[in-house]
Amino acid sequence: MSENSTGQRSHRKLVLAASIVAIVWLAISSVTGPLFGNLSSVQKNDNSKFLPAGAESSKASDAILKFSDTTSNNQFPTLILFEGKVDASKIGSANVFVQGLAAKDLVDAKGQLIKDAKGNAIHIPISDYLSPGAQIGAFPSAKNDAILANVPLDANKSQLTLPNKSVALLSVVTTIRYYATDYAQQNGFITHTTGLGGLFADLFNAFSGLDSSLLLVTGSVVALILIIVYRSPVLWILPLMSAGFALTLAGGVIYELAKHNIITLDGQSQGILSVLVLGAATDYALLLISRYREELHIYESRTQAMKVAWRGVVEPIVASGTTVALGLLMLLLSELTNNRGLGPVGAIGIVCAMITILTLLPALLVIFGRWIFWPKRPKFNTEDEKLTGIWSKVAKSTERNPRKYWSIALLILVVLASFATTLHSNGLSTAQSFTKRTDSVIGQEQLTTYFPGGQGQPTQIVVNADKAQAVSDALKTFTGVSQVEPQTVTPIIPGQPIPATKIVNGRELLNVTLSYGPDSAAAVKLIPPMRALVHGVDPTALVGGTSAIYNDIDSATRHDQKLIIPVILLLIAFILALLLRSIAASLLLLGSVVISYFATLGACSIVFHHMFHFAGEDSSFPLFAFVFLVALGIDYNIFLMTRVREETIKFGTRAGMTKGVTVTGGVITSAGVVLAATFSVLGILPLVFLAELGFAVAFGVLLDTLLVRSILVPALVHSIGPKVWWPSKLQHD
């Protein structure tokens, strides 16, 4: 097709338009880039704020607040454990030390004052972040072989950002650890800083390298895969750069929304956002570039080839992106605010990826021309190598003997799915959430050697004053309860008379110390029977505290699974039916995604328990795995079946399926490998949940692209024939 003068003018106009689009994107990125860089400053990571107001622990928290002399009862108990021989002088010395911590200025791990953005040392005392009116003290273990001190931090102030842009909690705990280590060395102790303060500080630290290490590793992995896929030293730059623009756009939008409290962002959502956007944008880029390369063999003009390619991929990309975004938005139905926050965060990321790849990438490809594919430049009027490659052979083999292929594929999936019931998704304690043994994790383990596991973080129960004694007596006989003490007007001082019990509006507050760590599975399991016992004595009683919060989070998560999973399935079935104009095809594809999901859960159970030896899975793991695997897995259904439908109109169902697998097999496999690689990068963060989610999505996507989408679905379509398009007219072809 030679270009005439009219065609040349059209070509020049399109190249000029592409240049303008690229310039506009550069301007957009100059604004959104800095905002994305500050994204971590608007994170909120407090589990107690994730629960709905109607949860009993939320109601208890409001009631407990009335027993505090301050405006906030939201504390991070930070426990300092000193292991070693204890006598009266050391107890006194430890009290002097911990009470003197309030006046210490924040320092780094080397004991140097923290610095502001200009490098100037600044003086910020720990007292600025203590819970107002909190009593700091140290007391010995029953066997005089350890000392425990509690430094209650204000949870709200601790999450503020310091002048050096770090989270205050991390600097406060770093300072406590620095001085505690120095004191321990001088007095013959071994020390660990744990409790919620220490655990959350290590959690913040786990995300501290998010913006640099996670993005660097993800970008490097994607670049390497793209170089292998395209076998070009330059082409990979364009899709990766476009994905980066998509990420900065998403980050800028999310920053503004989170800053103004329209959505909630936590470290987990930010980590998922990065890999989700880079993975999805690269997937869409692969689809566009593959179709563009295909059309360059047919059209001499690269602008005409791009127009045809863009029209060919816009429907599947928009359908895919919309499906994933809507699936993620279904998380807004969750009772937990962190799940609700991930919904719009992920959806914004997907929409930004979709917009960027459909605007910026086509413009860049048109600007650079055919040479960007060097050294394998697609030449006009030559045969496309995809038509005779490995996927052509796979497609023809599946067409010749479909029953054999779908039987073997289905057997593999069913065997893997049979292990799905062995998942231990009953929740993880904060200590079990780390893949590495941090100081707080070690401290939490050692704490139970010397003290009751719930020491310093009691389960708190608000009861009517006339029922308080009866409730207390009942709790003292309850297995798992170590101690029950009423809240007093002033703190209890050993050796001094016990102060009067504090009564507020005819109610008392009981502090119940459990034998287990407050966020452990054992402690969380105690809450339902404990509530039943307490409510039997006082129906108006409210059971709160850390263990109750974790129990209510688990209950809310299970509620979310029962509600959100069916809604997403119905949504995807509806979108597929509209896109393919076929109810039968949509149900077939939906079924393939569901069996793939359960097969992935089975594989996860085998790997997590017998290879990685994780303590279990977070209670939200099945829901998150479902959302990402089903929402993202449907991408490949859409990529394949929209092309198959296009070819079916020309050649019939069976020939259309063979052609569809031939031309999309390579791009779908490449897209799956990219997405799997990006999600597996989550494993570099020392958190069990993200490591598990990363593996689940990576394995599930590979299973989907290599087995389900390439073998199972084509074989089933060949066996069913044209009826797969029922009730559309194609069922008669």
Residue, then its C-alpha position, 0 to 999 in steps of 0.5 A: m500500500s503506497e502512500n499518496s499525497t493525501g495519505q502523506r498529509s494524514h501520516r504527518k498529522l498523526v505523527l504531529a498529534a503523537s508528538i503533542v500527546a507525548i509532550v502532554w504526558l511529560a507535563i503531566s508526569s512533572v506534576t504527578g512524579p513528586l506527588f508519587g514520591n511523597l505517597s508514603s507520607v499519607q499512609k495509615n497503618d493502624n489496625s484498630k481503625f480498620l473496623p466498622a463502628g458497629a463492631e463490639s471492639s469499636k464500641a468498647s474503644d469508645a466506652i474505654l475512652k471515658f475512663s481516660d483522663t486524656t482526650s485519647n485512649n489510642q496507645f501503642p504499648t511499647l514494651i522493653l524487656f531486660e533479660g538477666k538476674v534481677d535484684a532490688s537495686k536493678i529494679g530501681s535502676a531500671n525504673v530510673f532509666v525508663q522514666g528518664l527516656a521521656a527527656k531523650d531526644l530522637v536519634d538514629a541507630k548510631g545515636q546521632l540526632i536526627k536531621d531535617a531535610k537540610g541536614n541540620a540536627i534537630h532536638i525532638p524529645i520522646s515525651d512529644y510522642l508519649s500518651p498524655g498522662a501515661q505512667i512509665g514504670a518497670f517491674p520484675s518477673a515472678k522468678n526475678d530473671a527479667i524486667l519489663a517496662n511499658v512506654p505507652l506511645d500516643a498512636n496518633k502522634s506516632q504516625l506523624t511524619l518528622p522533618n526528615k520525612s520518616v514516620a515518628l514511631l520508627s524514630v521513637v522506637t529506634t531511640i528507645r532501642y539505642y538507649a536500652t541497648d546501652y543500659a543493658q550492656q552496662n547492667g548485664f542484661i539482654t534487651h528487646t523492644t516489642g509490644l505494639g509499638g515495637l512491632f508496628a515500628d518494624l512494620f513501618n521499617a519493612f515498608s521504608g524501602l518501598d519506594s526505592s528497592l521494590l520499584l527498582v527490582t520490579g523495573s529491572v525484572v520487567a525490563l529483563i523479561l521485555i528484552i527477552v520477549y522482544r529480542s531488542p535492545v531498545l524496544w523494551i524502553l517504551p513499554l517500561m517507560s509508559a508503565g512508569f508514567a502510569l504509576t506516577l499518574a496513579g500515585g499523584v491521584i491517590y496522594e491527593l485523595a488520601k491527603h484529603n481523607i477521601i480514600t485510605l492508603d496503607g503500606q500494604s496497598q502502596g506495595i500492591l499498587s506498584v506491582l499491579v500498575l507496572g504489571a497491568a500496564t506492561d500486559y496491555a503494552l504487550l497486547l498493543i505492540s504485538r498487534y501493531r507488529e502484526e499490522l506492520h506486516i500488512y500496512e506500509s504506513r506505520t500510522q495506518a498500522m497503528k490505527v488498525a492495531w489500536r482499533g483491534v486492541v482498544e476493546p479488549i484492553v478497555a474491557s479488561g481494565t474495566t473488569v479488573a477495576l470494577g472487581l477491585l471496587m467491589l472491595l468497597l463492600s468490605e466492612l474493613t476500611n483497609n480493604r475498602g481503601l485497596g479497592p479504589v487504590g487498585a482501581i485507580g492504578i488499573v484505570c491509569a495503566m489503561i489510559t496511559i497504554l492507549t494514549l502515550l505508548p501508541a504515540l511513542l511507537v508512531i514517533f519512533g517508527r519501525w526501527i524501534f523493533w531493531p534488529k527484528r524489524p517487521k517488514f511490509n508484505t512479509e509473513d508474520e513469524k507468529l503464524t508458523g511459531i510454537w503457538s501455531k503448533v500448540a493450537k493445531s495439536t489442541e484442535r486435532n485431539p481436544r478431548k485428550y488435552w482438556s481431560i489432562a488439563l482438568l485433571i491437573l487442576v482438580v488434583l491441585a484444587s483438592f489441597a485448597t481445603t488444607l489452607h490455614s487461613n485463620g490469621l497471623s499474629t503481628a509477630q508471625s507476619f514477618t518473614k524475618r526475625t526482627d527485634s520485636v518478634i524475638g522480644q514477643e517470643q521471649l516475653t512469654t518466657y517470663f510474663p503472661g503473654g498479654q502483659g502490658q496489652p490487656t483485654q479491656i471489658v466495660v461492665n456495669a459497676d453492680k455486675a463488675q465483681a461477678v464478671s471478675d469472678a467468672l473471668k478468674t476461672f476462665t482458662g487463658v486468663s492470667q489476671v483481672e484488675p479493675q481500673t483504679v483512680t490512680p495507678i497501683i504502686p506495689g507496697q502501697p494501699i490499692p486505690a479506689t476503683k474508677i467508676v464512670n456513669g455507673r460502669e467499671l473497666l476491667n483489665v484482663t491479662l491473657s496468658y497468650g500474646p494479645d494478637s496471637a491466634a490462641a488469644v483471638k480464639l478466647i474472645p468469642p467464649m469470653r464474650a459469651l461468658v461476660h454477656g451471660v453476666d452483664p448483657t450490656a458489657l463490651v469486650g475490647g482491646t487488641s485481641a478483641i480487635y483481631n477477632d472482629i477483623d477476622s469476623a469482618t473478613r469472613h463476612d467480606q468473603k461471603l459477600i464480595i466473592p459472589v458479587i465479583l463472579l456475577l459482575i465478571a459473568f455479566i461483562l463477559a456475556l456483553l463483550l462476547r455476546s454469549i452466555a455459554a462462552s461467559l460461563l465456560l470462561l468463568g468456570s475456568v477461572v474459578i477452577s484455576y483459583f482453587a487449584t492455585l490455593g491448593a498449590c499455595s497450601i503445599v508450598f506455604h506449609h511444606m516449603f516455606h513453613f509459614a505459621g499459616e495465612d492471614s484470614s484475608f488471604p483467600l479474598f485478596a487472592f480471589v480478587f487478584l487472580v480472578a480479576l487479573g485472570i479474566d484479562y487473558n480470557i478477554f485477550l484470547m476470546t475477543r480475538v477468537r470471536e473476531e476470527t470466528i466471524k471470518f473463518g468459523t469457530r474451530a478455525g477461529m480458535t486455532k488462529g486466535v491461539t496462534v496469534t495471541g499465545g505468545v503475547i498472553t504467555s509473555a504478559g503472564v510471565v511479566l505479571a507473575a514476575t512483578f507480583s513475585v517481587l513482593g517477596i522482597l518485603p519481609l512480610v508473610f502476607l505479601a510474600e504469600l499473595g505474591f506467590a499466589v498471584a505469580f503461580g496462578v497467573l502462570l497456571d492460567t496462561l500456560l495451562v488454562r488459557s492455552i490448553l483447557v479453554p481452546a480444547l473445550v471450545h473445539s469440543i463444544g463447537p459453535k454452540v459455545w457462542w449461544p445465544s448469538k448468531l455465531q452458534h449457527d456458523 
